[in-house]
Amino acid sequence: MSFYKPYYTCIVIIKDYKQPLIHIVMAKYAGKAQEKVEETMHEMKQGKLKSGKSGKKVTNPKQAVAIGLSEARKEGAKVPKKSSK
């Protein structure tokens, strides 16, 4: 069973119980940015999120997060800089 999700940042394993509990922690951003990311992820899951000029449907969670952060930047929210990759 795989718990890998590309938009999650870390997996915490708690070993206090008979079977280890796996808790997935999502990336955190400043208030407005986090709301925007959650909103875009919700739109992506519903199939309503479209990409920029082409207008194609977004299916990649990483792309949805990037769109959410970009929209938050445009609104003036405090968001980490874009990576140079």
Backbone as a printed PyTorch tensor [residue, N CA C, xyz], in Angstrom:
tensor([[[  0.8380,  -1.1770,   0.0000],
         [  0.0000,   0.0000,   0.0000],
         [  0.8820,   1.2380,   0.0000]],

        [[  0.6670,   2.1330,  -0.9320],
         [  1.5190,   3.3090,  -1.0570],
         [  0.7940,   4.5520,  -0.5390]],

        [[  1.4950,   5.3350,   0.2630],
         [  0.9330,   6.5780,   0.7850],
         [  1.5690,   7.7880,   0.1170]],

        [[  2.2930,   7.5940,  -0.9780],
         [  2.9950,   8.6990,  -1.6240],
         [  2.0110,   9.6180,  -2.3260]],

        [[  2.0510,  10.8800,  -1.9740],
         [  1.2950,  11.9170,  -2.6510],
         [  2.2710,  13.0490,  -2.9380]],

        [[  2.3710,  13.5160,  -4.1640],
         [  3.4040,  14.4950,  -4.4950],
         [  3.2810,  15.8410,  -3.7940]],

        [[  2.0710,  16.2410,  -3.3580],
         [  1.9310,  17.5470,  -2.7370],
         [  2.0790,  17.5070,  -1.2210]],

        [[  2.3270,  16.3500,  -0.6460],
         [  2.5910,  16.2690,   0.7790],
         [  4.0780,  16.4250,   1.0370]],

        [[  4.4310,  17.0140,   2.1730],
         [  5.8350,  17.2770,   2.4230],
         [  6.4890,  16.2500,   3.3210]],

        [[  5.7780,  15.6700,   4.2590],
         [  6.4470,  14.6990,   5.1140],
         [  5.4590,  13.6830,   5.6540]],

        [[  5.9750,  12.5360,   6.0150],
         [  5.1690,  11.4740,   6.6030],
         [  5.7170,  11.2010,   7.9930]],

        [[  4.8410,  11.2460,   8.9900],
         [  5.2400,  11.0200,  10.3730],
         [  4.7140,   9.6580,  10.7920]],

        [[  5.5800,   8.8040,  11.3240],
         [  5.1720,   7.4810,  11.7840],
         [  5.2060,   7.4650,  13.3080]],

        [[  4.0660,   7.1550,  13.9160],
         [  3.9560,   7.1100,  15.3720],
         [  3.9860,   5.6450,  15.7950]],

        [[  4.9370,   5.2750,  16.6610],
         [  5.1200,   3.8670,  17.0230],
         [  4.6630,   3.5510,  18.4500]],

        [[  3.7590,   4.3530,  19.0250],
         [  3.2990,   4.1210,  20.3890],
         [  2.2750,   2.9890,  20.4810]],

        [[  1.6890,   2.6060,  19.3660],
         [  0.6380,   1.6030,  19.3580],
         [  1.1760,   0.2760,  18.8280]],

        [[  0.3230,  -0.7580,  18.8610],
         [  0.7370,  -2.0780,  18.3730],
         [  1.1430,  -2.0070,  16.9010]],

        [[  0.3580,  -1.2890,  16.1140],
         [  0.7070,  -1.0760,  14.7140],
         [  1.0580,   0.3990,  14.5440]],

        [[  2.1050,   0.7150,  13.8010],
         [  2.4750,   2.1260,  13.6400],
         [  1.3840,   2.9150,  12.9150]],

        [[  1.1130,   4.1230,  13.3870],
         [  0.1600,   5.0090,  12.7390],
         [  0.9340,   5.9070,  11.7840]],

        [[  0.3890,   6.0850,  10.6000],
         [  1.0480,   6.9470,   9.6250],
         [  0.2040,   8.2010,   9.4910]],

        [[  0.8230,   9.3390,   9.7450],
         [  0.1380,  10.6240,   9.6820],
         [  0.8230,  11.4600,   8.6060]],

        [[  0.0670,  11.8980,   7.6100],
         [  0.6360,  12.6710,   6.5190],
         [  0.4180,  14.1530,   6.8110]],

        [[  1.5010,  14.9200,   6.7500],
         [  1.4570,  16.3480,   7.0480],
         [  1.5880,  17.1210,   5.7460]],

        [[  0.6230,  17.9960,   5.4720],
         [  0.6350,  18.7740,   4.2420],
         [  1.4630,  20.0350,   4.4270]],

        [[  2.0010,  20.5430,   3.3430],
         [  2.7930,  21.7730,   3.3820],
         [  1.9430,  22.9070,   3.9250]],

        [[  2.5490,  23.7770,   4.7250],
         [  1.8410,  24.9130,   5.3140],
         [  2.3410,  26.2050,   4.6990]],

        [[  1.4240,  27.1000,   4.4320],
         [  1.7600,  28.4200,   3.9240],
         [  1.0270,  29.4450,   4.7870]],

        [[  1.3780,  30.7190,   4.6320],
         [  0.7410,  31.7880,   5.3950],
         [ -0.7510,  31.8200,   5.0710]],

        [[ -1.5600,  32.2340,   6.0390],
         [ -3.0230,  32.2400,   5.9840],
         [ -3.6870,  32.3200,   4.6310]],

        [[ -3.5730,  33.4720,   3.9450],
         [ -4.2440,  33.6740,   2.6560],
         [ -3.7470,  32.6850,   1.6090]],

        [[ -2.4300,  32.4300,   1.6180],
         [ -1.8560,  31.5060,   0.6410],
         [ -2.3940,  30.0960,   0.8730]],

        [[ -2.4960,  29.6830,   2.1240],
         [ -3.0120,  28.3480,   2.4520],
         [ -4.4610,  28.2140,   1.9810]],

        [[ -5.2560,  29.2620,   2.1820],
         [ -6.6530,  29.2380,   1.7400],
         [ -6.7260,  29.0910,   0.2230]],

        [[ -5.8610,  29.8260,  -0.4940],
         [ -5.8440,  29.7600,  -1.9500],
         [ -5.4550,  28.3700,  -2.4380]],

        [[ -4.4440,  27.7770,  -1.8030],
         [ -3.9980,  26.4340,  -2.1860],
         [ -5.1210,  25.4280,  -1.9410]],

        [[ -5.7790,  25.5220,  -0.7890],
         [ -6.8960,  24.6120,  -0.4870],
         [ -8.0140,  24.7770,  -1.5050]],

        [[ -8.2990,  26.0200,  -1.8790],
         [ -9.3490,  26.3080,  -2.8470],
         [ -9.0230,  25.7020,  -4.2150]],

        [[ -7.7860,  25.8810,  -4.6690],
         [ -7.4020,  25.3390,  -5.9750],
         [ -7.3550,  23.8160,  -5.9620]],

        [[ -6.9260,  23.2190,  -4.8360],
         [ -6.9280,  21.7470,  -4.7290],
         [ -8.3610,  21.2270,  -4.8160]],

        [[ -9.2790,  21.9170,  -4.1630],
         [-10.6890,  21.5240,  -4.1960],
         [-11.2300,  21.6070,  -5.6270]],

        [[-10.8930,  22.7010,  -6.3230],
         [-11.3200,  22.8580,  -7.7210],
         [-10.7400,  21.7510,  -8.5930]],

        [[ -9.4700,  21.3950,  -8.3670],
         [ -8.8330,  20.3480,  -9.1580],
         [ -9.5450,  19.0150,  -8.9470]],

        [[ -9.8590,  18.7130,  -7.6920],
         [-10.5160,  17.4390,  -7.3940],
         [-11.9110,  17.3770,  -8.0080]],

        [[-12.5630,  18.5350,  -8.1410],
         [-13.8830,  18.5770,  -8.7720],
         [-13.7870,  18.6200, -10.2990]],

        [[-12.5880,  18.8540, -10.8290],
         [-12.3900,  18.9050, -12.2680],
         [-12.6910,  20.2650, -12.8670]],

        [[-12.7250,  21.3130, -12.0330],
         [-13.0590,  22.6520, -12.5130],
         [-11.8390,  23.5500, -12.7060]],

        [[-10.6650,  23.1140, -12.2450],
         [ -9.4690,  23.9550, -12.3300],
         [ -8.8640,  23.8760, -13.7280]],

        [[ -8.6750,  25.0320, -14.3550],
         [ -8.1030,  25.0980, -15.7040],
         [ -6.7700,  25.8300, -15.6370]],

        [[ -5.8620,  25.4650, -16.5400],
         [ -4.5580,  26.1280, -16.5830],
         [ -4.6800,  27.4360, -17.3640]],

        [[ -3.6350,  28.2530, -17.2810],
         [ -3.5840,  29.6000, -17.8570],
         [ -4.1380,  29.7920, -19.2510]],

        [[ -3.2620,  29.9800, -20.2270],
         [ -3.6870,  30.3420, -21.5810],
         [ -4.4070,  29.2090, -22.3020]],

        [[ -3.9120,  27.9870, -22.1340],
         [ -4.4770,  26.8610, -22.8890],
         [ -5.8810,  26.4970, -22.4100]],

        [[ -6.1540,  26.6990, -21.1250],
         [ -7.4730,  26.3900, -20.5780],
         [ -7.7100,  24.9020, -20.3870]],

        [[ -6.6160,  24.1030, -20.4300],
         [ -6.7570,  22.6580, -20.2230],
         [ -7.0300,  22.3550, -18.7610]],

        [[ -7.7170,  21.2400, -18.5230],
         [ -8.0300,  20.8290, -17.1580],
         [ -6.7490,  20.3910, -16.4390]],

        [[ -6.5870,  20.8400, -15.1880],
         [ -5.4210,  20.4890, -14.3810],
         [ -5.7190,  19.1970, -13.6330]],

        [[ -4.8110,  18.1930, -13.7610],
         [ -4.9950,  16.9240, -13.0600],
         [ -3.8470,  16.6250, -12.1080]],

        [[ -2.7730,  17.3940, -12.1830],
         [ -1.6020,  17.1640, -11.3490],
         [ -1.6950,  18.0070, -10.0720]],

        [[ -1.6460,  17.3870,  -8.8750],
         [ -1.7370,  18.1330,  -7.6230],
         [ -0.6310,  19.1790,  -7.4540]],

        [[  0.5870,  18.8660,  -7.9420],
         [  1.6760,  19.8360,  -7.8450],
         [  1.3520,  21.0970,  -8.6380]],

        [[  0.7510,  20.9120,  -9.7990],
         [  0.3860,  22.0570, -10.6240],
         [ -0.7210,  22.8680,  -9.9510]],

        [[ -1.6480,  22.1910,  -9.2870],
         [ -2.7210,  22.8890,  -8.5770],
         [ -2.1560,  23.7410,  -7.4490]],

        [[ -1.1790,  23.2110,  -6.7100],
         [ -0.5360,  23.9700,  -5.6370],
         [  0.1830,  25.1760,  -6.2170]],

        [[  0.8860,  24.9890,  -7.3370],
         [  1.6000,  26.0890,  -7.9740],
         [  0.6370,  27.1890,  -8.4230]],

        [[ -0.5070,  26.8130,  -8.9520],
         [ -1.5080,  27.7930,  -9.3810],
         [ -2.0440,  28.5500,  -8.1700]],

        [[ -2.3170,  27.8290,  -7.0820],
         [ -2.8130,  28.4650,  -5.8590],
         [ -1.8220,  29.4690,  -5.2970]],

        [[ -0.5340,  29.1010,  -5.2640],
         [  0.4950,  30.0050,  -4.7580],
         [  0.6520,  31.2150,  -5.6690]],

        [[  0.5640,  30.9940,  -6.9750],
         [  0.6790,  32.0900,  -7.9280],
         [ -0.4640,  33.0880,  -7.7480]],

        [[ -1.6910,  32.5840,  -7.5770],
         [ -2.8510,  33.4500,  -7.3570],
         [ -2.7040,  34.2200,  -6.0440]],

        [[ -2.1720,  33.5570,  -5.0170],
         [ -1.9640,  34.2160,  -3.7260],
         [ -0.9290,  35.3340,  -3.8600]],

        [[  0.1250,  35.0940,  -4.6450],
         [  1.1460,  36.1350,  -4.8770],
         [  0.5200,  37.3670,  -5.5360]],

        [[ -0.3520,  37.1210,  -6.5240],
         [ -0.9980,  38.2220,  -7.2300],
         [ -1.8780,  39.0450,  -6.2970]],

        [[ -2.4580,  38.4030,  -5.2790],
         [ -3.3050,  39.0980,  -4.3090],
         [ -2.4790,  39.7780,  -3.2200]],

        [[ -1.1640,  39.5480,  -3.2170],
         [ -0.2930,  40.2090,  -2.2570],
         [ -0.0340,  39.4290,  -0.9840]],

        [[ -0.3580,  38.1350,  -0.9710],
         [ -0.1150,  37.3070,   0.2150],
         [  1.3820,  37.0160,   0.3470]],

        [[  1.8090,  36.7620,   1.5690],
         [  3.2130,  36.4340,   1.8160],
         [  3.4220,  34.9570,   1.4840]],

        [[  4.1540,  34.7100,   0.3930],
         [  4.3540,  33.3630,  -0.1140],
         [  5.8380,  33.1740,  -0.4030]],

        [[  6.3910,  31.9700,  -0.1440],
         [  7.8000,  31.7260,  -0.4740],
         [  8.0740,  31.9760,  -1.9590]],

        [[  9.3210,  32.3390,  -2.2730],
         [  9.7000,  32.6030,  -3.6620],
         [  9.5730,  31.3460,  -4.5010]],

        [[  9.3870,  31.5420,  -5.8180],
         [  9.3450,  30.4090,  -6.7330],
         [ 10.6920,  29.7120,  -6.7360]],

        [[ 10.6870,  28.3920,  -6.8570],
         [ 11.9510,  27.6700,  -6.9340],
         [ 12.5590,  27.8730,  -8.3190]],

        [[ 13.8720,  27.7890,  -8.4010],
         [ 14.5470,  28.0410,  -9.6850],
         [ 14.7420,  26.7720, -10.5010]],

        [[ 14.0680,  25.6860, -10.1540],
         [ 14.2110,  24.4170, -10.8730],
         [ 13.5050,  24.4640, -12.1990]]])
